[in-house]
Amino acid sequence: MHNAIGGVELSSVAKGFEAADAMLKASDVTLLLSRSVCPGKYIVLVSGEVGAVNAAIQAGAGKASHALIDNFVIPNIHPEVFPAIEGTAVVEELEALGIIESFSVSALIEAADAAVKAGSVKLLEIRLAMALGGKAFVTMTGGVAAVETAVAAGAAVAGKKGLLVEKVVIPRPRKELLREMI
């Protein structure tokens, strides 16, 4: 069972490939994502045990050199983060809808983990930079108070890095919005 996630975000696609290779050679991690994202950035996400993820991120950040935009390691990742990244989360009904939007993929994943740990919410989706101009967002649902708590906690994490774009809580959203999210 993987209990940590980590990532590096780079301003160079070429350095992204090099960093991904270094990360995979550095330790026993699972590659979750390694691809170019808008606008000309590259993101590498790995999961595994905390020590292995730390070693991989250190190796990737070292190879990234001048192209490193951001990096992170989240130990004890909330298990809802993985299906939200993979787009496999299943939700039958929307209660309140919370959205956190960030300028950085790394900051957004950290915000999503903080949000789901802070409030009794269900993550719907973590959308990472594709067709978003390099931005990312997370959607979640739950009771209004829980969503407000979760969004505030996640937004604070992205805001601390200066990468928060916007945060929104919509009580009683229209059911058609669920069709648009996942």
C-alpha positions in Angstrom: 0.0 0.0 0.0 1.4 3.4 -1.0 1.2 5.9 1.8 3.0 8.9 0.1 2.9 10.9 -3.1 5.4 13.3 -4.5 6.0 15.3 -7.6 8.2 17.6 -9.4 7.0 20.4 -11.8 9.4 21.7 -14.3 9.6 24.5 -16.9 11.3 22.3 -19.4 10.0 19.2 -21.1 13.5 17.8 -21.8 14.5 18.3 -18.2 11.2 16.6 -17.2 12.2 13.4 -19.0 15.6 13.5 -17.4 14.1 14.1 -13.9 11.5 11.3 -14.3 14.3 8.8 -15.2 16.4 9.9 -12.2 13.4 9.5 -9.9 12.6 6.0 -11.1 16.3 5.0 -10.8 16.6 6.5 -7.3 14.1 4.3 -5.5 11.3 1.9 -5.7 8.3 4.1 -6.5 5.3 3.8 -8.8 5.1 6.3 -11.7 1.6 7.9 -11.6 2.1 10.6 -14.2 4.9 11.8 -16.4 3.9 14.2 -19.1 4.0 17.6 -20.6 1.3 20.0 -19.5 0.2 23.4 -20.6 2.0 25.9 -21.1 5.1 23.9 -21.9 5.7 22.6 -18.4 6.4 19.0 -17.4 5.0 17.1 -14.3 6.2 13.9 -12.7 4.1 12.3 -10.0 5.2 9.1 -8.0 3.8 7.1 -5.2 5.3 4.7 -2.7 6.6 4.4 0.8 7.6 7.8 2.4 11.3 7.1 2.3 11.3 6.0 -1.3 9.2 9.0 -2.4 11.5 11.4 -0.6 14.5 9.8 -2.4 12.8 10.0 -5.8 11.8 13.7 -5.3 15.3 14.6 -4.2 16.8 12.9 -7.3 14.2 14.5 -9.6 14.6 18.0 -8.1 18.4 17.7 -8.4 18.2 16.8 -12.1 15.7 19.5 -12.7 18.2 22.1 -11.7 17.2 25.6 -13.1 14.0 24.2 -14.6 12.4 23.3 -11.2 9.2 25.2 -10.6 8.0 23.3 -7.6 8.2 20.0 -5.8 6.4 18.3 -2.9 6.1 15.1 -0.8 3.0 14.3 1.1 3.4 11.5 3.6 0.3 9.8 4.8 -1.6 10.9 1.8 -5.4 10.6 2.1 -6.6 7.6 0.1 -9.2 9.7 -1.8 -6.5 11.6 -3.6 -5.4 8.8 -5.9 -8.9 8.1 -7.4 -9.5 11.8 -7.8 -6.2 12.2 -9.8 -7.0 9.1 -11.9 -10.6 10.3 -12.5 -12.1 7.2 -11.1 -14.0 8.7 -8.1 -17.6 7.8 -8.1 -20.3 10.1 -6.6 -24.0 9.5 -7.0 -25.2 12.9 -5.7 -23.9 16.4 -5.2 -24.4 18.0 -1.8 -22.5 21.3 -1.5 -19.8 21.7 -4.2 -16.3 23.0 -3.3 -13.7 24.0 -5.8 -10.1 25.1 -5.3 -8.1 26.4 -8.2 -4.3 26.9 -8.2 -1.6 28.1 -10.6 0.5 25.0 -9.8 -0.2 21.2 -10.0 2.0 20.6 -7.0 0.3 23.2 -4.9 -3.1 21.8 -5.9 -2.4 18.3 -4.9 -1.1 19.5 -1.5 -4.3 21.6 -1.2 -6.6 18.6 -2.1 -4.9 16.4 0.5 -5.3 19.1 3.2 -8.9 19.7 2.2 -10.0 16.1 2.4 -8.2 15.7 5.7 -9.9 18.8 7.2 -13.5 18.2 6.4 -15.8 15.2 5.9 -15.9 15.6 2.1 -15.6 13.3 -1.0 -13.1 14.3 -3.6 -14.6 14.3 -7.1 -11.7 15.1 -9.4 -8.3 16.6 -9.4 -7.7 18.0 -12.9 -4.1 18.7 -13.7 -3.1 21.4 -16.1 -4.3 19.9 -19.4 -6.3 22.6 -21.3 -6.1 24.8 -18.2 -3.1 27.0 -19.1 -1.0 25.1 -16.5 -3.5 25.6 -13.7 -5.1 22.8 -11.7 -8.3 22.4 -9.7 -10.0 20.0 -7.3 -13.7 19.5 -6.9 -15.3 18.0 -3.8 -18.8 17.4 -2.3 -20.3 17.0 1.2 -22.4 19.0 3.6 -22.1 22.8 3.4 -20.1 23.2 6.6 -17.8 20.3 5.8 -17.1 21.7 2.3 -16.5 25.2 3.7 -14.0 23.8 6.2 -12.3 21.7 3.5 -12.1 24.4 1.0 -10.7 26.9 3.5 -8.0 24.4 4.6 -7.0 23.5 1.0 -7.0 27.2 -0.1 -4.8 28.1 2.8 -2.2 25.6 1.6 -2.1 26.9 -1.9 -2.4 30.5 -0.7 0.7 30.0 1.5 2.7 29.3 -1.6 1.1 32.3 -3.4 -0.5 30.0 -5.9 -4.2 30.2 -5.1 -6.3 31.3 -8.0 -9.8 31.0 -6.5 -11.9 29.0 -4.0 -15.7 28.5 -4.3 -18.4 26.8 -2.3 -21.7 26.3 -3.9 -24.6 25.1 -1.6 -27.2 23.0 -3.4 -25.6 23.0 -6.9 -27.7 22.0 -9.8 -27.5 18.2 -10.6 -26.3 19.0 -14.2 -23.0 20.1 -12.8 -22.1 16.6 -11.8 -22.3 15.6 -15.5 -19.8 18.3 -16.3 -17.2 17.3 -13.7 -16.4 13.6 -14.2 
